[in-house]
């Protein structure tokens, strides 16, 4: 996400909600820290950090099972210095009674700092929307009612509208961007009772007003994620595999540079991480997080060859951008263990028939390459974009009829987010809403099709078992 504009208001040393009369957090007053223990040991009175993954959505859209491991939270745990902090993770994905588990963990562990991770705002479905915000708010309020801990909220969803999320969820501090360095530095400052106002990527309240500092660029240096406390066996079976980042997301691209090439992780680093996860935790099913694994294509081919040369007996999945693919790449992917690819949808303005034809042709070429190689794939197609008509709907349906995906997801509308073209178009057409309203599921559907598109797609899907409508 684009970094938020800095709106620092010139505050003094921030205080937590638990210590309004002191610059030192209340837990630091109650538990003064002694000198650090010798290397390899955690001080007896070290700050306790509880990290909670609040995502409980077990499906993406409606019909695709996808229970993604909270990789971001595991990376945050990996950034915390074990010689300074005692860290515990709590994942709510598989909890039968998530509120009860949160209450037990807080009362038994007695944390000084609690970090809440918001992976998604919602499940991405227009027809069956489910927001993650109520659960996160409920967990925040529960912790506040039984603990003096400082509460910090972050994650990809929080970073979309950090100040609005901060106001709604009500933590003491928010963290935006990738979060690893920011949360670790924040924990160190809180432990020392020092101000955190100069740290990048934070959101906090001062004098009744919310301050947001600019996130720092991604450092490019990764620390191993802490996965041991997660239910890895269940995640391996419940989704696309354990996530491994192969391409950085974020704001470290120089002007004029190719973001796909500049943000690549070194191939030896990724291979080492995969080998370590296999040897240490017995993992052999992965999802490569790349925002377009095939870009750039030469790197993707080199990566596959490195997997083959390393002799790693793994199964992996990833997402493809429907361009810059050829039969050599698809063949290398399959030979190196790829078992499924997600062919990304190219949402375009249907006003331009040339663009629509080009995008559909590109998607079809990639899908047919996968079919020829025997590589299973899923594909998405969005309906209701600006300028959509019966004719453009039928062209998209014809595209789907001529391919054989494992799953085809027919999305009704475009999820509107602040600054997105879909939100701008909706406003141009007379819809009135604030950016903050987009925290809740909100979709653009062209007026020209909105009265009949759902029934039409559901009728078509009833004839195609692999199709789902959301």
N, C-alpha and C positions, 0 to 999 in steps of 0.2 A: 504494500500500500504506500501511497505517497506520504512522505512525512508531514506531520501537522506543522502549521506555522507557529513559531515560538511566540508565546504571549505572556512572557514572564513579567510579573507585576512588581518585582522588587520587594520580596518578602524578607523577613528575618529568618532565623533558624526555625524550620518547620517543627511542629509538635504533633504527636499523635493524638487521637481522640481520647486516649486513656491518660494523658499527662498534660493537661492544659496549663499547668503552672510551672512547667519545667521544660528545658530544652532536651532533657534526657528522657527517653521512653520509660514508661512506668515499670516495665519488666526489668530494665537495667538498674532501676533504683532498688527494686525488690531483690534482685539477684546480682550484686556487684561482681564484675569479672576479675578473676585473678590472672596472673601472668600465664601466658600460653604454655600448655604442657609440652614436653619434649616431642620431637618430630615423630609422627606416626600415631600420636595419641590425641584424643580430643579432650580439652579442658573439662573438668567435672561440671562447671557451671556454664558451659558453652551454650550459646543461644540455640534453642530448638526451633527448627523450621519444618512446618508441615505443608506439603505441596498437594493440592487437590485438583484432579481432572474432573470437570463438571459435565463433560459430554456424555449423554446417555442415548443418543440417537443410534439405533441399531441398523438403520437402513438409510441409504442415500436415495433421495426422491421417495418412492413408495415401494417399488418391487425389487430393488437391488440391495442385497444384504451387504452391508459395509460397516463394520465396527472397527474403525481405525484406532490403532494404538496411540496413546497420547505422547507422541514422540517429542513434541516441543517441551512438554513438562519434564520428560526424561533428560533432555539436554540441559534444562535449567538446573536440575538436580546435579548433573555432572559438572556444572560450572561452580557450584558451591564448594568452598574449601573444607574438606572433612576434618582438618585440624582446627578449624574455627567453629564449625557449626555441626550439630547433630540433625540429620535430615531424615524425614519419613515421608513416604508417598502414599496417597490414598486415591484410588481410581474408582469412580462411581459407575463405570460402564455396566458392570455385571452385578451391581448391588441390588438385592431384593428390597432392602429398606435403606435407601441412600441417606435419608435424614438420620436414621438411627446409627448408621456406620459413621457419619460425620460426628455426631454427638459423642459416641464412644471413643473415637480417635482423639478428639480434642480433650476430653476429660482424662483419658489415660496417658496421653503423650504430653499434655500441658505445654503446647507450643508457645513461643514468644512471637513468632512470625508465621503467618499463614499466607501462602500464595495460591490463588485460584486461577486456573487456566480455562479460557473460553476459546474453543477451537473453531466453532461455527456460530453464526447468529441463528441459523435455523437449518432445516433439512433440505432446503432448496426446492421444495415442492409447492407449486401453486395450488393444486387441488387438495393436497393433504398436508398443509403447513404445520410445522411444529417448531416453536421458538425455544432456544436454550436459555433465554434470559430469565424466565421465572424460576428455574431451578437454581441458577447462579445467585439470584437475589435471595431466594429462600435460604440457601447455604450461608450466604453472607450474614443475614439477619440471625440465623441460628448460632453461628460462631460468636457474633457480637453479644448475644444474650447469655453466653456461658463462659466467655473467655475475655481476658484483657489483651489478647494478642493483637499486634498490628496486622491488619488485613490488606493484602496487595492483590490486585487483579490485573491480568494481562492475557496475552494470546492473540492469534490472528483476528478473531472477531472483535475483541476489545479495541484493536488498533484501527479498525475501520472508522469508528466515531468515538475516539477515546474520551473526550470530554462529556459527551452525552451519555456514554456507557458509565462513566464515573458517577455522574449525577443519578443515574437510574439504579445502579447496583449498590453504590454507597460504600466502597472500600476506603481505607485511609490513604492509599497511594495506588496509582495505576502505572503500568509499565507498557510502553509501546515499542513497536519494532521487533527485532529478533529476540531481545530480552535477556539473553544469557549474561552478558557483561553487566547490563543495567541492574538486573536483580541481584547478582552477586555483589556488586558495589554497594547497592542499597542495603543489603544485609550487613555488610561490613560497617557501613556508616551507622546503622541502627545499633549494632553491637557496641560500637565505640561511643554512642551518644552524640554523634556529630551531625551537622547539617548535611542534608542531601540535596539542597536546592540547586546546586551547580551540576548535578548529574544529568546527562542527556537521557531523553526518552522517558521522562516521568510526568505524571499528572497528579496534582495534589491541590488542596484547598488552602487559601490563605486570606484572612480578613473577609471571609464570606464569598470570595471569588476563586474560580478555578484557574490554575496555572498549568500550562503544558509546555515542557521543554522539548527542543528539537531532538529526535533520535539520532544517534551516532551511526555512521556507515557501518555495515557489517564488516567485522574484522577479517573474515576469511580464515580465521584460525578456529578449528573446532575441537572441543573437548568431548571425549566419549560419553554417550548418553548412559544414564543409570537406569537399566532395564530390569534389574534383578527383582524388584518388588512388584512387577507387573505380571499379570496372568498370561504369560507368553504363549502357552499352548492353546489357550482359548482364542487369543488374537490371531494366531497362525491359521486357525480353522474358520474364523469368523469374518474374514475380510480378504483383502488382496495381498496380505503378507506384512511382515515387519518393515516399517519404513526406514530407508537409508537415503540420505540426501546425496545426490550426485551433482547438483547444480544449485548454487546459492540463489536465494531470492533476496531482493532488497535493493539498496540504493548505492551500490559501489560501482556503478557503470559510469565511465568517463564520457563526456560529450562526444558524439560521433562514433563511439565504440560499439561493437556488436555485443549486446547484453548477454546473449547465449554463450558466446565464447569467453567473455571476460569473467563471467560468474562461475565457470567450471571448477569443480573440485579436482585436484590432481588424481589421476586414475590410480596410482599406487596407494594413495591414502584410502580410497574407497575399497580397494581390494583387501587392504589390511584390516579395515573395519569389518568387512564381511567375514573374513577368515577368523577374526577374533570372536565375533558373535557365534560362529559355528563351533569353535573349539571351546569357548567358555560357557555358552548357554545352550548349545545343541540346536541352534536355529539354522534352517535351510530353506525357508520360504520368505522372500523379500519383495517389497515394492520400492522401486527406484523413483525417488521424488526429484523431478527434473524440470517441470513446466515445459515439456516438450523434449523427451529423451533424444529424439532424432536430430535436434539442432544443437550444434552444427553436425552434419552427417558424418564428416570424417572422424570427428571425435567419438561419435557413437559407435562407429565401426571399430575404432581402436579399443574402445572400452570392451566391446564384445570379445574381441580377440584376446584381450588381457584376461578376461574371465575364463576363456577356453584354455589359454596357456597355463593359468594358475591351477587348473584341474579341480576347480570348485564344483562340487556336485550339488547345485542349488536349483530351485525353481524361483523365477522372478517375474514380476509384472510391472508395467509402467504405462505412461500415457504418451501418445504420439500426436504431434501437430501434423495435419494432413498436407504436407508438402515436403520436398527434399527427402523423399523416400525412394529406394529402389530395391530390386529383388536381392541384391547382395546384402544390404543392411538387414532386411527381414530374415534372410537365411542365416546370417550371423547371430541375430537375436535368438532365433529358435535353437540353433546349435549350442549357444551358451546357456540355455536353460529357460528362456522366456516362455511362459505358458499362456499369457493373456495380455493383450494390449487394449487400452482405452483410446479410441480414436476421437479426438476432441472435436466438438462441434464448432463450426465457423459461423457464428451469428452475424448476419449481414443485414444491411438496410435493403429490404425487398423492393424499394423504389427503383433500384438499379438492376435490371435483368442481366446485364453483362456480369456484374459481380456475383450475382446469385449462381449463374451458370458456371463461372470459373470455380467458385467454392465447392459446388456440388461435384464437379468433375474431379477436383483435387481429392475430395473425400472418397469418391468412388475408386479412384486409382489406388489409394492406400488400402482400402477394404479388399479390393480384388487381389492385390499383392499378398495380403495376409491369407486369403482363401487359397491362392495357388500354392503357398508354402505350408498350408495346413496349420496356421497359427490362429487360434481363436481370438476373437475381438468383440468388444462392445462398441456401440456408436450412439451418439446423441443427435437429435435434430430439434431445433427450436421453431415453434410456430407462433405467429402473432407479432413478429417484428414490425417496425414501422414500414408502411407500404404494403403489408401482406394482403393478398387477394385470393380468391378461389383458385386462380390460375397458378400462383406461386405455391399455394398449399399443395396442389396436385403435383407440381414438379418435385417438391420435396418428398411426397409420398411415393412417386415413381422411383426416385432414387433409392428409397428404403426397400421397395419391392424387388429391386434388381440386385440386392446384396443379401448375404446370409450371416448376419451377426449372431453371436450367442445371445445378446440382449440389445434391443434398440429402444432407447428411451426418448419418447416423444414429449418434449417439454412445452407446456402451455405458457407462453409469455417469457419475459426477460426479467430476472430478479434485479430490481432497481437498487443502486447504491449511490451514495453521494458522489457527484461529479461525473457519473456515467451518462453516456449518450441517451440511454433509455429514460433516465430521470429528466434530462433536459427536454426530450421530445414530449414526455408526458406534460410537462409544464407549458410547453408551446401549444399543446392541444387543450389547455385550460384546466388541467388538474392542479389543485392547490394542496401543497404539503410542505412541511419543513424537512430539512435533512434528517433531523432527529426522528421523524416518523418512520424513516427507512430502516430503523433498527428492527422493527417488526416486519414479517414477511410482506413484501409489496412488489407487485409485478406489473410490468407494462404489457398490455395486450392491445393491438391495434383495433380501433373502433370498427373497422371494416369487416372484422372476422369474429369479434368477441361474443356475438350472440349465438353463433352456431359452431365454433371451432371445437369445443369440448365434445359435444355429441358426435360430431363428424369423426374426430380422431378415435374416440372410443369405439365407434362402429367399425372403423378400419382395423383397430387393434384386436377386435374380437375375431377377426379372420386370420390373424397372425400371432401365434402363441408366443413368439419371442419379443413382441412389442408391448411396451407398457406406457401408459399416459399419465403424466404428472403435471 
